[in-house]
Amino acid sequence: MKQEQMNRFNIRWRAGATLLSIVMLAFFTVSLFLRRINGDEGIIGEWAYWLANYGQARSMLYYSYFGEKALSLPIYHKFYTLLLVGFVKVFDFEPFYLRIPSLISYAGLISLIGFYLRIKGVKLFSWYILAGFFLSQSLLFNFAFLARPELLMALFSFATFFILRQYTQSGDWRWALLAGLISGLSFYTHLNGLAIVVAAGIFLLFHFQWKALISFGMSAFAMASLFVIDIPGTYLGLLNELSQAPDVKNSSFSLGRILMKLLTEHERFFHNAGLAVFSSATILSLIFSWKQLRRNDADLLLFLLFMILSLSLLTHGKTAKYLLFYMPFMGLIILQSVNYLFLSGHLRKVILISVLIIAGAGITIGDYLKDFSYFVPVKDRNQAMAQLMEKGTTVMAHDGFVFGQLEQFEIRSPIIFFFKNEGFRQNEMDDSAEFLTFAAENDYDYVAVDLLLERDDLREIFSDAKFETGYRSAGYQITYKDADFMIFKRLK
């Protein structure tokens, strides 16, 4: 009777998992064509545009901060930018095409996770259930089609573990050499890839073999060194450049600060409701299936632990997007736990974990629908703004303004104001006047404020009813204003 009950539950659970997967895959497919522009896509896309068309990565958006270095960037997401260059050359400089590498990375990650589960003998999850399960997490849903390198980095982190596990199973040092190449490539892609290199190195120390350590270290260093070959002074030059970067320049590296980075890493796991649900499901899975996980998946747990330690120490702040480095491992902990709970007949625990997954899917869909008003054709919007300004002038505008307008204007990012001024200063000057004064000091001809796509603090400032056509402040006058955007022109 108990076996019959379990069989019925299994059938119903699979039906529910299939339905959830279909819903998530359908929403994701629709989202490929209806997505909110992310400001970082303009920043990273600009690097690729200049590299594709002029052979040099630039950051004219940040020219007011970097000066002449902006014309030949020493630090950027190099391998990822090279991938984007290929899409710019083959297709066009549009957000849709720049997002495709992340979609390919997602497909690769799901395939590799599925292969890993088959090796482990887990047959409970088909590919579409795996795809739907990971899409139920809002961060992964968003980054699976976003022109940023984090999904590719998640693939590299899991691929490094997967290959190292092959080494632990076979003892063949050549697997460690291949893992070094992949982890080194992650550094070449994004400097935070150093966390993957460090985690993999510590992992190897637990399975000590001198040939494996040497082959891993040499291959990782060789591949990672591609990042610095065009930087004078190579690695020392990289450290010098990093010391001047705005995020690093204002950071503390005291022993107390380092300790606090470790102790506060949990903030990344509970940054928002979606992450809190996914993290809670992971914790419950660890509690419910600790004995089985420790016995059968010790390598997975160790690698995740080393990733958490290395990333918490090496990254600036607790930005949620870097949790993607952990998500393949967290997801596998949940999936493996569900499998163990099915085998042991703990169906109520399966239900509890499933409820959390469904809640995560609900949050993901809710977050997506909440952004509906931001789903606008960016290039058309930019063209409408551009027609109201003289070509060849310098414009401070939303980072997404680069799409379709890089050859028409010198575009500067509003973020430079926050870097150079460290936000709005506590003084008697009105915030909008302070912002426009900064623009005047840097000789910007226009300030275009997108009332939908601009960062929240600027939209709040310029939503005041006083900003109408003809309004003057700090040497600028509003020459156009509607519900979408306003244009400030500098008075001669």
Contacts in CASP RR format, 6 or more apart in sequence:
PFRMAT RR
TARGET T0000
AUTHOR 0000-0000-0000
METHOD contacts of the structure
MODEL  1
MKQEQMNRFNIRWRAGATLLSIVMLAFFTVSLFLRRINGDEGIIGEWAYW
LANYGQARSMLYYSYFGEKALSLPIYHKFYTLLLVGFVKVFDFEPFYLRI
PSLISYAGLISLIGFYLRIKGVKLFSWYILAGFFLSQSLLFNFAFLARPE
LLMALFSFATFFILRQYTQSGDWRWALLAGLISGLSFYTHLNGLAIVVAA
GIFLLFHFQWKALISFGMSAFAMASLFVIDIPGTYLGLLNELSQAPDVKN
SSFSLGRILMKLLTEHERFFHNAGLAVFSSATILSLIFSWKQLRRNDADL
LLFLLFMILSLSLLTHGKTAKYLLFYMPFMGLIILQSVNYLFLSGHLRKV
ILISVLIIAGAGITIGDYLKDFSYFVPVKDRNQAMAQLMEKGTTVMAHDG
FVFGQLEQFEIRSPIIFFFKNEGFRQNEMDDSAEFLTFAAENDYDYVAVD
LLLERDDLREIFSDAKFETGYRSAGYQITYKDADFMIFKRLK
6 342 0 8 1.000
6 345 0 8 1.000
6 347 0 8 1.000
9 347 0 8 1.000
9 350 0 8 1.000
10 342 0 8 1.000
13 350 0 8 1.000
13 354 0 8 1.000
14 129 0 8 1.000
17 125 0 8 1.000
17 129 0 8 1.000
17 133 0 8 1.000
17 354 0 8 1.000
18 128 0 8 1.000
18 129 0 8 1.000
20 132 0 8 1.000
20 133 0 8 1.000
20 136 0 8 1.000
20 357 0 8 1.000
20 358 0 8 1.000
20 361 0 8 1.000
21 128 0 8 1.000
21 129 0 8 1.000
21 131 0 8 1.000
21 132 0 8 1.000
21 133 0 8 1.000
22 128 0 8 1.000
23 361 0 8 1.000
23 365 0 8 1.000
24 131 0 8 1.000
24 132 0 8 1.000
24 135 0 8 1.000
24 136 0 8 1.000
24 141 0 8 1.000
24 361 0 8 1.000
24 364 0 8 1.000
25 128 0 8 1.000
25 131 0 8 1.000
25 132 0 8 1.000
25 135 0 8 1.000
27 135 0 8 1.000
27 141 0 8 1.000
27 364 0 8 1.000
27 365 0 8 1.000
27 368 0 8 1.000
28 135 0 8 1.000
28 141 0 8 1.000
28 144 0 8 1.000
28 145 0 8 1.000
31 141 0 8 1.000
31 145 0 8 1.000
31 368 0 8 1.000
32 96 0 8 1.000
32 103 0 8 1.000
32 145 0 8 1.000
33 96 0 8 1.000
34 372 0 8 1.000
34 375 0 8 1.000
35 95 0 8 1.000
35 99 0 8 1.000
35 145 0 8 1.000
35 146 0 8 1.000
35 375 0 8 1.000
36 371 0 8 1.000
36 374 0 8 1.000
36 375 0 8 1.000
37 95 0 8 1.000
37 374 0 8 1.000
37 376 0 8 1.000
37 378 0 8 1.000
37 400 0 8 1.000
37 453 0 8 1.000
38 146 0 8 1.000
38 147 0 8 1.000
38 148 0 8 1.000
39 398 0 8 1.000
39 399 0 8 1.000
39 400 0 8 1.000
39 453 0 8 1.000
40 147 0 8 1.000
40 148 0 8 1.000
40 399 0 8 1.000
41 95 0 8 1.000
41 98 0 8 1.000
41 99 0 8 1.000
41 146 0 8 1.000
41 147 0 8 1.000
41 148 0 8 1.000
41 399 0 8 1.000
41 400 0 8 1.000
42 61 0 8 1.000
42 147 0 8 1.000
42 399 0 8 1.000
42 400 0 8 1.000
42 402 0 8 1.000
42 403 0 8 1.000
43 59 0 8 1.000
43 61 0 8 1.000
43 62 0 8 1.000
43 399 0 8 1.000
43 413 0 8 1.000
44 76 0 8 1.000
44 77 0 8 1.000
44 80 0 8 1.000
44 81 0 8 1.000
44 84 0 8 1.000
44 98 0 8 1.000
44 147 0 8 1.000
44 148 0 8 1.000
44 149 0 8 1.000
45 81 0 8 1.000
45 84 0 8 1.000
45 93 0 8 1.000
45 98 0 8 1.000
45 147 0 8 1.000
45 402 0 8 1.000
46 58 0 8 1.000
46 59 0 8 1.000
46 60 0 8 1.000
46 61 0 8 1.000
46 402 0 8 1.000
46 406 0 8 1.000
47 57 0 8 1.000
47 58 0 8 1.000
47 59 0 8 1.000
47 73 0 8 1.000
47 76 0 8 1.000
47 77 0 8 1.000
47 81 0 8 1.000
47 84 0 8 1.000
48 57 0 8 1.000
48 81 0 8 1.000
48 84 0 8 1.000
48 85 0 8 1.000
48 87 0 8 1.000
48 88 0 8 1.000
48 93 0 8 1.000
48 98 0 8 1.000
49 88 0 8 1.000
49 93 0 8 1.000
49 402 0 8 1.000
49 406 0 8 1.000
50 56 0 8 1.000
50 57 0 8 1.000
50 58 0 8 1.000
50 60 0 8 1.000
51 57 0 8 1.000
51 58 0 8 1.000
51 81 0 8 1.000
51 82 0 8 1.000
51 85 0 8 1.000
52 84 0 8 1.000
52 85 0 8 1.000
52 86 0 8 1.000
52 88 0 8 1.000
52 89 0 8 1.000
52 93 0 8 1.000
53 88 0 8 1.000
56 71 0 8 1.000
56 72 0 8 1.000
57 72 0 8 1.000
57 73 0 8 1.000
57 76 0 8 1.000
57 78 0 8 1.000
57 81 0 8 1.000
58 70 0 8 1.000
58 71 0 8 1.000
58 72 0 8 1.000
58 73 0 8 1.000
59 66 0 8 1.000
59 70 0 8 1.000
59 73 0 8 1.000
59 76 0 8 1.000
60 70 0 8 1.000
60 406 0 8 1.000
60 410 0 8 1.000
60 411 0 8 1.000
60 412 0 8 1.000
61 399 0 8 1.000
61 402 0 8 1.000
61 411 0 8 1.000
61 412 0 8 1.000
61 413 0 8 1.000
61 415 0 8 1.000
61 416 0 8 1.000
62 70 0 8 1.000
62 413 0 8 1.000
62 415 0 8 1.000
62 416 0 8 1.000
63 70 0 8 1.000
63 71 0 8 1.000
63 410 0 8 1.000
63 412 0 8 1.000
64 412 0 8 1.000
64 416 0 8 1.000
64 420 0 8 1.000
64 442 0 8 1.000
65 246 0 8 1.000
65 416 0 8 1.000
65 419 0 8 1.000
65 420 0 8 1.000
66 73 0 8 1.000
74 230 0 8 1.000
74 231 0 8 1.000
74 237 0 8 1.000
74 238 0 8 1.000
74 241 0 8 1.000
75 191 0 8 1.000
75 231 0 8 1.000
75 238 0 8 1.000
75 241 0 8 1.000
75 242 0 8 1.000
75 245 0 8 1.000
77 149 0 8 1.000
77 189 0 8 1.000
77 190 0 8 1.000
78 188 0 8 1.000
78 189 0 8 1.000
78 226 0 8 1.000
78 227 0 8 1.000
79 185 0 8 1.000
79 188 0 8 1.000
79 189 0 8 1.000
79 226 0 8 1.000
80 101 0 8 1.000
80 149 0 8 1.000
80 152 0 8 1.000
80 189 0 8 1.000
80 190 0 8 1.000
83 101 0 8 1.000
83 152 0 8 1.000
84 98 0 8 1.000
84 101 0 8 1.000
84 147 0 8 1.000
87 97 0 8 1.000
87 98 0 8 1.000
87 100 0 8 1.000
87 101 0 8 1.000
88 97 0 8 1.000
88 98 0 8 1.000
91 97 0 8 1.000
93 403 0 8 1.000
93 404 0 8 1.000
93 406 0 8 1.000
94 379 0 8 1.000
94 403 0 8 1.000
95 147 0 8 1.000
95 378 0 8 1.000
95 403 0 8 1.000
98 147 0 8 1.000
99 145 0 8 1.000
99 146 0 8 1.000
99 147 0 8 1.000
101 147 0 8 1.000
101 152 0 8 1.000
102 143 0 8 1.000
102 144 0 8 1.000
102 145 0 8 1.000
102 146 0 8 1.000
102 147 0 8 1.000
102 148 0 8 1.000
102 151 0 8 1.000
102 152 0 8 1.000
103 144 0 8 1.000
103 145 0 8 1.000
105 144 0 8 1.000
105 151 0 8 1.000
105 152 0 8 1.000
105 154 0 8 1.000
105 155 0 8 1.000
106 134 0 8 1.000
106 140 0 8 1.000
106 144 0 8 1.000
106 145 0 8 1.000
106 151 0 8 1.000
108 155 0 8 1.000
109 134 0 8 1.000
109 151 0 8 1.000
109 154 0 8 1.000
109 155 0 8 1.000
109 158 0 8 1.000
109 328 0 8 1.000
110 127 0 8 1.000
110 130 0 8 1.000
110 131 0 8 1.000
110 134 0 8 1.000
111 127 0 8 1.000
112 155 0 8 1.000
112 158 0 8 1.000
112 159 0 8 1.000
112 162 0 8 1.000
113 130 0 8 1.000
113 158 0 8 1.000
113 328 0 8 1.000
113 332 0 8 1.000
114 125 0 8 1.000
114 127 0 8 1.000
114 130 0 8 1.000
116 162 0 8 1.000
116 332 0 8 1.000
117 125 0 8 1.000
117 130 0 8 1.000
117 332 0 8 1.000
117 335 0 8 1.000
120 296 0 8 1.000
120 297 0 8 1.000
120 336 0 8 1.000
122 335 0 8 1.000
122 336 0 8 1.000
122 339 0 8 1.000
124 335 0 8 1.000
124 338 0 8 1.000
124 339 0 8 1.000
124 342 0 8 1.000
125 133 0 8 1.000
125 335 0 8 1.000
125 339 0 8 1.000
130 335 0 8 1.000
133 331 0 8 1.000
133 334 0 8 1.000
133 335 0 8 1.000
133 357 0 8 1.000
134 140 0 8 1.000
134 327 0 8 1.000
134 331 0 8 1.000
135 141 0 8 1.000
135 144 0 8 1.000
135 361 0 8 1.000
135 364 0 8 1.000
136 357 0 8 1.000
136 358 0 8 1.000
136 360 0 8 1.000
136 361 0 8 1.000
136 362 0 8 1.000
136 364 0 8 1.000
137 274 0 8 1.000
137 275 0 8 1.000
137 278 0 8 1.000
137 327 0 8 1.000
137 360 0 8 1.000
137 364 0 8 1.000
138 272 0 8 1.000
138 274 0 8 1.000
138 275 0 8 1.000
138 360 0 8 1.000
138 363 0 8 1.000
138 364 0 8 1.000
138 367 0 8 1.000
138 368 0 8 1.000
139 274 0 8 1.000
139 275 0 8 1.000
139 320 0 8 1.000
139 321 0 8 1.000
139 323 0 8 1.000
139 324 0 8 1.000
139 327 0 8 1.000
140 151 0 8 1.000
140 324 0 8 1.000
140 327 0 8 1.000
141 364 0 8 1.000
141 368 0 8 1.000
143 150 0 8 1.000
143 151 0 8 1.000
143 321 0 8 1.000
143 324 0 8 1.000
144 151 0 8 1.000
148 321 0 8 1.000
149 189 0 8 1.000
149 190 0 8 1.000
150 190 0 8 1.000
150 321 0 8 1.000
150 322 0 8 1.000
150 324 0 8 1.000
150 325 0 8 1.000
151 324 0 8 1.000
152 189 0 8 1.000
153 186 0 8 1.000
153 189 0 8 1.000
153 190 0 8 1.000
153 192 0 8 1.000
153 193 0 8 1.000
153 196 0 8 1.000
153 324 0 8 1.000
153 325 0 8 1.000
154 324 0 8 1.000
154 325 0 8 1.000
154 327 0 8 1.000
154 328 0 8 1.000
156 182 0 8 1.000
156 183 0 8 1.000
156 185 0 8 1.000
156 186 0 8 1.000
156 189 0 8 1.000
156 193 0 8 1.000
156 196 0 8 1.000
157 186 0 8 1.000
157 196 0 8 1.000
157 199 0 8 1.000
157 307 0 8 1.000
157 325 0 8 1.000
157 326 0 8 1.000
157 328 0 8 1.000
158 328 0 8 1.000
158 329 0 8 1.000
159 182 0 8 1.000
160 179 0 8 1.000
160 180 0 8 1.000
160 182 0 8 1.000
160 183 0 8 1.000
160 186 0 8 1.000
160 196 0 8 1.000
160 199 0 8 1.000
160 200 0 8 1.000
161 200 0 8 1.000
161 203 0 8 1.000
161 299 0 8 1.000
161 300 0 8 1.000
161 303 0 8 1.000
161 329 0 8 1.000
163 175 0 8 1.000
163 178 0 8 1.000
163 179 0 8 1.000
163 182 0 8 1.000
164 175 0 8 1.000
164 176 0 8 1.000
164 179 0 8 1.000
164 200 0 8 1.000
164 203 0 8 1.000
164 204 0 8 1.000
164 299 0 8 1.000
164 303 0 8 1.000
165 299 0 8 1.000
166 172 0 8 1.000
166 175 0 8 1.000
167 173 0 8 1.000
167 175 0 8 1.000
167 176 0 8 1.000
167 179 0 8 1.000
167 204 0 8 1.000
167 207 0 8 1.000
167 212 0 8 1.000
168 207 0 8 1.000
168 299 0 8 1.000
171 209 0 8 1.000
171 212 0 8 1.000
173 209 0 8 1.000
173 211 0 8 1.000
173 212 0 8 1.000
173 215 0 8 1.000
174 215 0 8 1.000
175 212 0 8 1.000
176 204 0 8 1.000
176 209 0 8 1.000
176 211 0 8 1.000
176 212 0 8 1.000
176 213 0 8 1.000
176 215 0 8 1.000
176 216 0 8 1.000
177 215 0 8 1.000
177 216 0 8 1.000
177 218 0 8 1.000
177 219 0 8 1.000
178 219 0 8 1.000
179 200 0 8 1.000
179 216 0 8 1.000
180 197 0 8 1.000
180 200 0 8 1.000
180 215 0 8 1.000
180 216 0 8 1.000
180 217 0 8 1.000
180 219 0 8 1.000
180 220 0 8 1.000
180 223 0 8 1.000
181 219 0 8 1.000
181 220 0 8 1.000
181 223 0 8 1.000
183 193 0 8 1.000
183 196 0 8 1.000
183 197 0 8 1.000
183 200 0 8 1.000
183 216 0 8 1.000
183 220 0 8 1.000
183 223 0 8 1.000
184 193 0 8 1.000
184 196 0 8 1.000
184 197 0 8 1.000
184 219 0 8 1.000
184 220 0 8 1.000
184 221 0 8 1.000
184 223 0 8 1.000
184 224 0 8 1.000
185 223 0 8 1.000
186 193 0 8 1.000
186 196 0 8 1.000
186 197 0 8 1.000
187 193 0 8 1.000
187 194 0 8 1.000
187 196 0 8 1.000
187 197 0 8 1.000
187 220 0 8 1.000
187 223 0 8 1.000
187 224 0 8 1.000
187 227 0 8 1.000
188 223 0 8 1.000
188 224 0 8 1.000
188 226 0 8 1.000
188 227 0 8 1.000
191 227 0 8 1.000
191 242 0 8 1.000
192 311 0 8 1.000
192 314 0 8 1.000
192 315 0 8 1.000
192 322 0 8 1.000
192 325 0 8 1.000
194 224 0 8 1.000
194 310 0 8 1.000
194 314 0 8 1.000
195 307 0 8 1.000
195 310 0 8 1.000
195 311 0 8 1.000
195 314 0 8 1.000
195 315 0 8 1.000
195 325 0 8 1.000
196 307 0 8 1.000
196 310 0 8 1.000
196 325 0 8 1.000
197 220 0 8 1.000
197 224 0 8 1.000
198 306 0 8 1.000
198 310 0 8 1.000
198 314 0 8 1.000
199 303 0 8 1.000
199 306 0 8 1.000
199 307 0 8 1.000
199 309 0 8 1.000
199 310 0 8 1.000
199 311 0 8 1.000
200 216 0 8 1.000
200 220 0 8 1.000
200 303 0 8 1.000
200 306 0 8 1.000
201 213 0 8 1.000
201 216 0 8 1.000
201 217 0 8 1.000
201 306 0 8 1.000
202 306 0 8 1.000
202 309 0 8 1.000
202 310 0 8 1.000
203 299 0 8 1.000
203 302 0 8 1.000
203 303 0 8 1.000
203 306 0 8 1.000
204 212 0 8 1.000
204 213 0 8 1.000
204 216 0 8 1.000
205 213 0 8 1.000
206 302 0 8 1.000
225 234 0 8 1.000
225 235 0 8 1.000
227 238 0 8 1.000
228 234 0 8 1.000
228 235 0 8 1.000
228 237 0 8 1.000
228 238 0 8 1.000
231 237 0 8 1.000
231 238 0 8 1.000
231 241 0 8 1.000
242 248 0 8 1.000
243 249 0 8 1.000
246 419 0 8 1.000
247 316 0 8 1.000
248 316 0 8 1.000
250 422 0 8 1.000
251 257 0 8 1.000
251 316 0 8 1.000
258 313 0 8 1.000
261 312 0 8 1.000
261 313 0 8 1.000
261 317 0 8 1.000
262 309 0 8 1.000
262 312 0 8 1.000
262 313 0 8 1.000
264 318 0 8 1.000
265 308 0 8 1.000
265 311 0 8 1.000
265 312 0 8 1.000
265 318 0 8 1.000
267 318 0 8 1.000
268 275 0 8 1.000
268 312 0 8 1.000
268 318 0 8 1.000
268 319 0 8 1.000
268 320 0 8 1.000
268 322 0 8 1.000
268 323 0 8 1.000
269 275 0 8 1.000
269 276 0 8 1.000
269 279 0 8 1.000
269 323 0 8 1.000
270 276 0 8 1.000
270 279 0 8 1.000
271 318 0 8 1.000
271 320 0 8 1.000
271 323 0 8 1.000
272 320 0 8 1.000
273 363 0 8 1.000
274 360 0 8 1.000
274 363 0 8 1.000
274 364 0 8 1.000
274 367 0 8 1.000
275 320 0 8 1.000
275 323 0 8 1.000
277 356 0 8 1.000
277 359 0 8 1.000
277 360 0 8 1.000
277 363 0 8 1.000
278 327 0 8 1.000
278 330 0 8 1.000
278 331 0 8 1.000
278 356 0 8 1.000
278 360 0 8 1.000
279 330 0 8 1.000
280 356 0 8 1.000
281 334 0 8 1.000
281 353 0 8 1.000
281 356 0 8 1.000
281 357 0 8 1.000
282 330 0 8 1.000
282 331 0 8 1.000
282 333 0 8 1.000
282 334 0 8 1.000
284 337 0 8 1.000
284 349 0 8 1.000
284 352 0 8 1.000
284 353 0 8 1.000
284 356 0 8 1.000
285 293 0 8 1.000
285 333 0 8 1.000
285 334 0 8 1.000
285 336 0 8 1.000
285 337 0 8 1.000
285 338 0 8 1.000
285 353 0 8 1.000
286 293 0 8 1.000
286 333 0 8 1.000
286 337 0 8 1.000
288 337 0 8 1.000
288 340 0 8 1.000
288 341 0 8 1.000
288 346 0 8 1.000
288 349 0 8 1.000
288 353 0 8 1.000
289 336 0 8 1.000
289 337 0 8 1.000
289 340 0 8 1.000
289 341 0 8 1.000
292 336 0 8 1.000
292 337 0 8 1.000
292 340 0 8 1.000
293 300 0 8 1.000
293 301 0 8 1.000
293 333 0 8 1.000
293 336 0 8 1.000
293 337 0 8 1.000
293 340 0 8 1.000
294 301 0 8 1.000
296 336 0 8 1.000
297 332 0 8 1.000
297 333 0 8 1.000
297 336 0 8 1.000
300 329 0 8 1.000
300 332 0 8 1.000
300 333 0 8 1.000
300 336 0 8 1.000
301 333 0 8 1.000
303 329 0 8 1.000
304 326 0 8 1.000
304 329 0 8 1.000
304 330 0 8 1.000
304 333 0 8 1.000
307 325 0 8 1.000
307 326 0 8 1.000
307 329 0 8 1.000
308 326 0 8 1.000
311 322 0 8 1.000
311 325 0 8 1.000
311 326 0 8 1.000
315 322 0 8 1.000
334 353 0 8 1.000
334 357 0 8 1.000
337 353 0 8 1.000
338 350 0 8 1.000
338 353 0 8 1.000
338 354 0 8 1.000
341 347 0 8 1.000
341 349 0 8 1.000
341 350 0 8 1.000
341 353 0 8 1.000
342 350 0 8 1.000
373 452 0 8 1.000
374 452 0 8 1.000
374 453 0 8 1.000
376 452 0 8 1.000
376 453 0 8 1.000
378 400 0 8 1.000
378 403 0 8 1.000
378 453 0 8 1.000
379 403 0 8 1.000
379 404 0 8 1.000
381 450 0 8 1.000
381 453 0 8 1.000
381 484 0 8 1.000
381 485 0 8 1.000
382 400 0 8 1.000
382 401 0 8 1.000
382 403 0 8 1.000
382 404 0 8 1.000
382 405 0 8 1.000
383 404 0 8 1.000
383 405 0 8 1.000
384 484 0 8 1.000
385 397 0 8 1.000
385 401 0 8 1.000
385 448 0 8 1.000
385 450 0 8 1.000
385 485 0 8 1.000
385 487 0 8 1.000
386 405 0 8 1.000
386 408 0 8 1.000
386 409 0 8 1.000
388 479 0 8 1.000
388 480 0 8 1.000
388 487 0 8 1.000
389 395 0 8 1.000
389 409 0 8 1.000
389 445 0 8 1.000
389 446 0 8 1.000
389 448 0 8 1.000
389 487 0 8 1.000
389 489 0 8 1.000
390 445 0 8 1.000
391 408 0 8 1.000
391 409 0 8 1.000
392 408 0 8 1.000
392 409 0 8 1.000
392 410 0 8 1.000
393 409 0 8 1.000
393 410 0 8 1.000
393 445 0 8 1.000
393 446 0 8 1.000
394 409 0 8 1.000
394 410 0 8 1.000
394 411 0 8 1.000
394 412 0 8 1.000
394 443 0 8 1.000
394 444 0 8 1.000
394 445 0 8 1.000
394 446 0 8 1.000
395 401 0 8 1.000
395 409 0 8 1.000
395 410 0 8 1.000
395 411 0 8 1.000
395 412 0 8 1.000
395 444 0 8 1.000
395 445 0 8 1.000
395 446 0 8 1.000
395 447 0 8 1.000
395 448 0 8 1.000
396 411 0 8 1.000
396 412 0 8 1.000
396 413 0 8 1.000
396 414 0 8 1.000
396 439 0 8 1.000
396 442 0 8 1.000
396 444 0 8 1.000
396 446 0 8 1.000
396 447 0 8 1.000
396 448 0 8 1.000
397 411 0 8 1.000
397 412 0 8 1.000
397 414 0 8 1.000
397 446 0 8 1.000
397 447 0 8 1.000
397 448 0 8 1.000
397 450 0 8 1.000
398 414 0 8 1.000
398 448 0 8 1.000
398 450 0 8 1.000
398 453 0 8 1.000
398 454 0 8 1.000
399 413 0 8 1.000
399 415 0 8 1.000
400 453 0 8 1.000
401 409 0 8 1.000
401 411 0 8 1.000
401 448 0 8 1.000
401 450 0 8 1.000
402 411 0 8 1.000
405 411 0 8 1.000
412 442 0 8 1.000
412 444 0 8 1.000
414 435 0 8 1.000
414 454 0 8 1.000
414 455 0 8 1.000
414 458 0 8 1.000
415 455 0 8 1.000
416 442 0 8 1.000
417 423 0 8 1.000
417 435 0 8 1.000
417 438 0 8 1.000
417 439 0 8 1.000
420 438 0 8 1.000
421 434 0 8 1.000
421 438 0 8 1.000
424 431 0 8 1.000
424 434 0 8 1.000
424 435 0 8 1.000
424 457 0 8 1.000
425 434 0 8 1.000
427 434 0 8 1.000
429 437 0 8 1.000
430 473 0 8 1.000
431 461 0 8 1.000
432 461 0 8 1.000
432 462 0 8 1.000
432 464 0 8 1.000
432 467 0 8 1.000
432 473 0 8 1.000
433 473 0 8 1.000
433 474 0 8 1.000
435 447 0 8 1.000
435 458 0 8 1.000
435 461 0 8 1.000
436 447 0 8 1.000
436 473 0 8 1.000
436 474 0 8 1.000
436 475 0 8 1.000
436 476 0 8 1.000
436 488 0 8 1.000
437 474 0 8 1.000
439 447 0 8 1.000
439 474 0 8 1.000
439 476 0 8 1.000
439 488 0 8 1.000
439 490 0 8 1.000
440 474 0 8 1.000
440 475 0 8 1.000
440 476 0 8 1.000
440 490 0 8 1.000
444 490 0 8 1.000
445 489 0 8 1.000
445 490 0 8 1.000
446 487 0 8 1.000
446 488 0 8 1.000
446 489 0 8 1.000
446 490 0 8 1.000
447 476 0 8 1.000
447 487 0 8 1.000
447 488 0 8 1.000
448 485 0 8 1.000
448 486 0 8 1.000
448 487 0 8 1.000
448 488 0 8 1.000
449 458 0 8 1.000
449 459 0 8 1.000
449 462 0 8 1.000
449 485 0 8 1.000
449 486 0 8 1.000
449 487 0 8 1.000
449 488 0 8 1.000
450 484 0 8 1.000
450 485 0 8 1.000
451 459 0 8 1.000
451 462 0 8 1.000
451 463 0 8 1.000
451 483 0 8 1.000
451 484 0 8 1.000
451 485 0 8 1.000
451 486 0 8 1.000
452 459 0 8 1.000
452 484 0 8 1.000
452 485 0 8 1.000
454 462 0 8 1.000
462 486 0 8 1.000
467 478 0 8 1.000
467 481 0 8 1.000
467 486 0 8 1.000
468 478 0 8 1.000
468 481 0 8 1.000
469 478 0 8 1.000
469 479 0 8 1.000
469 480 0 8 1.000
469 481 0 8 1.000
470 477 0 8 1.000
470 478 0 8 1.000
470 479 0 8 1.000
471 477 0 8 1.000
471 478 0 8 1.000
472 478 0 8 1.000
472 491 0 8 1.000
475 490 0 8 1.000
475 491 0 8 1.000
476 488 0 8 1.000
476 489 0 8 1.000
476 490 0 8 1.000
476 491 0 8 1.000
477 488 0 8 1.000
477 489 0 8 1.000
477 491 0 8 1.000
478 486 0 8 1.000
478 487 0 8 1.000
478 488 0 8 1.000
478 489 0 8 1.000
479 487 0 8 1.000
479 488 0 8 1.000
479 489 0 8 1.000
480 486 0 8 1.000
480 487 0 8 1.000
481 487 0 8 1.000
END
